Amino acid sequence: MKNLFRIILFLFAIILSPDLYSNSLKDTTYNIRVLCYNIRFGELASLEQLADFIKSQNPDVVALQEVDYMTHRSLAPHQNGKDFITELGYRTGMFCAYGKTIPYSGGYYGIGILSRHPLAETKRIYLPSPEEQRALLVATVELPDSNFFTFACTHLDVTSSKGRQEQVKAINSALKNNPYPMILAGDFNAQPTSAEIKEGMSQWLRACTPDFTIPVKEPKSKIDYIFYYPQRSWKVFSAKTYSDVTLSDHLPISAELELVLQK
């Protein structure tokens, strides 16, 4: 009798407040703004200028390539001895993570992530590399209400299509059993028609324009991308290639997506 009475009370509550039940079944959504930029080890701009540009776009997450740590380059003496990702994190007010790929010029060279939201976990995964070592940097981003998504950054080999194909296979394998919706961004050093993009990334969807991204003056190639997976978890609102930003030899790209977490 007690159970029957509880059921009757529950049904009575639904009749009186139908919105109460329907609201409990609504999907949770978040707007996520993504920025991806190969900053060419800061040769063409100061960290202050790069941070100002990043802040001006109000991103939730940023994937950065060619990020130095305490290097001493003859091409960028104004950046000597600087910890790029920590300083960019400080200047933008964002959380940060660094993935070293190689020792270089007294310091390190690698990739980085900035995030408006806390990073619950970060992991660097080395990729098979025929020449210079490359990596995948994976972060679990913690959203309000204890929800998560995965944001990953990479920078693939510049010398060999075969090498990049192996690296894409390794990325797909590393993320295969990932439990959260994913965004993958970076400099893939590959054209959209290449095997590594057309075939290797065929399970992913693109959230970026088809516009060329390099070189800055009279761009002739698209090698920078923002991908997402699975389709049911994301909706793309907009995408942009910044043709007027000259802080690197690459053009930055961005995308605005809606993350849909189904009940």
C-alpha positions as CSV (number, residue, x, y, z in Angstrom):
1,M,0.0,0.0,0.0
2,K,2.8,2.4,0.8
3,N,4.4,1.9,-2.6
4,L,1.1,2.4,-4.3
5,F,0.5,5.6,-2.3
6,R,4.0,6.9,-3.4
7,I,3.3,6.2,-7.1
8,I,-0.1,8.0,-6.8
9,L,1.7,11.0,-5.2
10,F,4.4,11.0,-7.9
11,L,1.8,10.9,-10.7
12,F,-0.3,13.7,-9.0
13,A,2.9,15.9,-8.8
14,I,3.5,15.4,-12.6
15,I,-0.1,16.4,-13.4
16,L,0.2,19.5,-11.3
17,S,3.8,20.4,-12.5
18,P,4.4,18.9,-15.9
19,D,7.4,21.1,-16.4
20,L,9.1,19.5,-13.4
21,Y,9.3,16.2,-15.2
22,S,10.1,17.5,-18.6
23,N,12.9,19.7,-17.3
24,S,14.6,16.7,-15.7
25,L,14.8,15.1,-19.1
26,K,16.4,18.0,-20.9
27,D,19.8,17.7,-22.4
28,T,22.7,19.7,-20.8
29,T,24.4,22.0,-23.3
30,Y,27.5,24.1,-23.2
31,N,28.9,26.6,-25.8
32,I,32.5,25.9,-26.5
33,R,34.8,28.3,-28.4
34,V,38.0,26.7,-29.7
35,L,41.1,28.5,-31.0
36,C,44.0,26.7,-32.7
37,Y,47.3,28.5,-33.5
38,N,50.8,27.5,-34.6
39,I,52.7,30.4,-33.0
40,R,56.2,29.7,-34.7
41,F,58.1,29.8,-31.4
42,G,57.2,33.5,-31.0
43,E,59.6,34.7,-33.7
44,L,57.2,37.2,-35.2
45,A,55.4,38.5,-32.1
46,S,55.9,39.0,-28.4
47,L,54.1,36.8,-25.8
48,E,52.1,39.9,-24.8
49,Q,50.8,40.3,-28.4
50,L,49.9,36.6,-28.6
51,A,48.2,36.7,-25.2
52,D,46.2,39.9,-26.2
53,F,45.0,38.2,-29.4
54,I,44.0,35.0,-27.5
55,K,42.1,37.1,-24.9
56,S,40.4,39.1,-27.6
57,Q,38.7,35.9,-28.9
58,N,37.4,34.8,-25.5
59,P,38.1,31.1,-26.1
60,D,37.2,28.2,-23.8
61,V,40.1,26.1,-25.0
62,V,43.2,26.8,-27.1
63,A,45.5,24.4,-29.0
64,L,49.0,25.9,-29.5
65,Q,51.9,24.4,-31.6
66,E,55.6,25.4,-31.7
67,V,55.6,26.3,-28.1
68,D,59.1,26.9,-26.5
69,Y,60.3,26.4,-22.9
70,M,63.5,28.2,-21.9
71,T,65.1,28.1,-25.4
72,H,67.7,30.4,-26.8
73,R,67.0,30.8,-30.5
74,S,69.0,33.2,-32.8
75,L,65.8,33.7,-34.8
76,A,63.8,34.9,-31.7
77,P,66.2,36.5,-29.2
78,H,63.4,38.4,-27.6
79,Q,61.9,35.1,-26.4
80,N,65.1,33.7,-24.9
81,G,64.7,32.0,-21.6
82,K,60.9,32.2,-21.5
83,D,58.3,29.6,-20.4
84,F,55.8,30.3,-23.2
85,I,52.8,28.3,-21.9
86,T,53.0,29.4,-18.3
87,E,53.4,33.1,-19.3
88,L,50.5,32.8,-21.8
89,G,48.4,31.2,-19.1
90,Y,49.2,34.0,-16.7
91,R,48.6,36.7,-19.3
92,T,45.3,35.2,-20.4
93,G,44.1,34.1,-17.0
94,M,43.7,30.5,-18.3
95,F,44.8,27.1,-17.0
96,C,47.6,25.6,-19.0
97,A,49.3,22.3,-19.9
98,Y,52.6,21.6,-21.8
99,G,53.7,18.7,-23.9
100,K,57.4,18.7,-24.6
101,T,58.4,17.0,-27.8
102,I,62.1,17.6,-28.2
103,P,65.0,19.2,-26.3
104,Y,66.0,22.3,-28.3
105,S,68.5,25.1,-28.0
106,G,68.9,24.9,-24.2
107,G,65.3,24.2,-23.5
108,Y,62.3,22.4,-25.0
109,Y,60.0,22.6,-28.0
110,G,56.5,21.3,-28.0
111,I,52.7,21.9,-27.9
112,G,50.4,23.4,-25.4
113,I,46.8,23.8,-24.2
114,L,45.1,26.7,-22.6
115,S,41.7,26.3,-21.0
116,R,39.1,28.6,-19.3
117,H,37.9,25.6,-17.3
118,P,39.9,23.4,-14.9
119,L,41.9,20.5,-16.4
120,A,41.0,17.4,-14.5
121,E,43.7,15.3,-16.2
122,T,46.4,15.9,-18.8
123,K,48.5,13.3,-20.7
124,R,51.3,13.5,-23.3
125,I,51.5,10.7,-25.8
126,Y,54.5,10.3,-28.0
127,L,53.7,9.5,-31.6
128,P,55.7,7.3,-34.0
129,S,58.1,9.8,-35.6
130,P,60.5,9.0,-38.5
131,E,62.3,12.3,-38.1
132,E,61.6,14.8,-35.3
133,Q,59.7,13.5,-32.3
134,R,56.0,14.5,-32.3
135,A,53.3,14.1,-29.7
136,L,49.6,14.3,-28.8
137,L,48.6,16.3,-25.7
138,V,45.3,15.2,-24.2
139,A,43.3,17.1,-21.6
140,T,40.1,16.2,-19.7
141,V,38.3,19.6,-19.4
142,E,36.0,19.9,-16.4
143,L,32.9,21.9,-17.1
144,P,30.3,23.2,-14.5
145,D,28.1,20.5,-12.9
146,S,30.9,17.9,-13.0
147,N,30.6,17.3,-16.8
148,F,33.7,16.7,-19.0
149,F,35.0,16.7,-22.5
150,T,38.3,15.8,-24.0
151,F,40.5,18.4,-25.8
152,A,43.6,17.3,-27.6
153,C,46.4,19.2,-29.4
154,T,48.9,17.8,-31.9
155,H,51.6,18.9,-34.4
156,L,52.4,16.2,-37.0
157,D,55.6,15.5,-38.9
158,V,56.5,17.9,-41.7
159,T,58.7,15.7,-43.8
160,S,56.7,12.5,-44.7
161,S,53.1,11.7,-45.6
162,K,53.8,8.1,-44.6
163,G,55.0,9.2,-41.2
164,R,51.9,11.4,-40.7
165,Q,49.7,8.5,-41.6
166,E,51.3,6.4,-38.9
167,Q,50.9,9.3,-36.5
168,V,47.2,9.7,-37.3
169,K,46.7,6.0,-36.7
170,A,48.4,6.3,-33.3
171,I,46.1,9.3,-32.4
172,N,43.0,7.3,-33.3
173,S,44.2,4.4,-31.3
174,A,45.0,6.5,-28.3
175,L,41.6,8.2,-28.3
176,K,39.6,5.1,-29.3
177,N,38.2,4.3,-25.9
178,N,38.0,7.8,-24.6
179,P,34.8,8.2,-22.5
180,Y,34.0,11.8,-23.3
181,P,33.1,13.9,-26.4
182,M,36.2,15.0,-28.1
183,I,37.8,18.0,-29.9
184,L,41.2,17.5,-31.6
185,A,43.0,20.5,-33.0
186,G,46.4,21.2,-34.4
187,D,48.9,21.6,-37.3
188,F,48.7,18.4,-39.2
189,N,51.1,19.5,-42.0
190,A,48.8,17.8,-44.5
191,Q,46.4,19.0,-47.1
192,P,42.7,18.1,-47.0
193,T,43.1,15.7,-50.0
194,S,46.0,13.8,-48.4
195,A,45.6,10.2,-47.2
196,E,46.3,11.2,-43.6
197,I,43.4,13.7,-43.6
198,K,41.0,12.2,-46.2
199,E,41.3,8.6,-45.0
200,G,43.0,8.7,-41.6
201,M,40.7,11.4,-40.1
202,S,37.5,10.1,-41.9
203,Q,35.8,9.2,-38.7
204,W,36.1,12.7,-37.4
205,L,34.1,15.8,-38.5
206,R,35.6,19.2,-39.2
207,A,34.8,22.4,-37.4
208,C,37.0,24.7,-39.5
209,T,36.8,26.6,-42.7
210,P,38.4,25.2,-45.9
211,D,40.5,28.4,-46.2
212,F,44.3,28.2,-46.6
213,T,46.2,28.8,-43.4
214,I,49.9,29.1,-44.5
215,P,51.8,31.2,-45.3
216,V,50.3,34.3,-43.9
217,K,51.0,36.4,-47.0
218,E,49.1,34.9,-49.9
219,P,48.3,31.5,-48.2
220,K,48.5,28.5,-50.5
221,S,47.9,25.5,-48.2
222,K,45.5,24.4,-45.5
223,I,47.3,22.3,-42.8
224,D,45.6,23.5,-39.6
225,Y,42.4,21.8,-38.4
226,I,39.8,21.5,-35.7
227,F,38.0,18.1,-35.6
228,Y,35.3,16.8,-33.3
229,Y,33.7,13.5,-32.4
230,P,31.1,12.0,-32.1
231,Q,28.6,13.9,-34.3
232,R,25.7,13.4,-31.8
233,S,27.5,15.3,-29.1
234,W,28.4,18.5,-31.0
235,K,26.7,21.2,-33.1
236,V,28.9,23.6,-35.0
237,F,27.7,27.2,-34.9
238,S,30.5,28.9,-36.8
239,A,34.2,28.6,-37.9
240,K,36.7,31.2,-38.9
241,T,40.2,31.6,-40.4
242,Y,41.9,34.9,-39.3
243,S,43.3,36.3,-42.6
244,D,44.3,39.6,-41.0
245,V,46.4,38.2,-38.0
246,T,50.1,38.2,-38.7
247,L,51.6,37.1,-35.4
248,S,53.0,33.9,-36.9
249,D,53.7,32.3,-40.3
250,H,50.3,30.4,-39.8
251,L,46.9,32.0,-39.7
252,P,44.9,31.1,-36.5
253,I,41.6,29.3,-36.8
254,S,38.6,29.1,-34.5
255,A,35.3,27.4,-34.1
256,E,32.2,27.8,-32.0
257,L,30.4,24.6,-31.0
258,E,27.6,23.5,-28.8
259,L,28.4,20.4,-26.6
260,V,25.2,18.4,-26.1
261,L,25.2,15.9,-23.2
262,Q,22.2,13.8,-23.6
263,K,20.2,12.6,-20.5
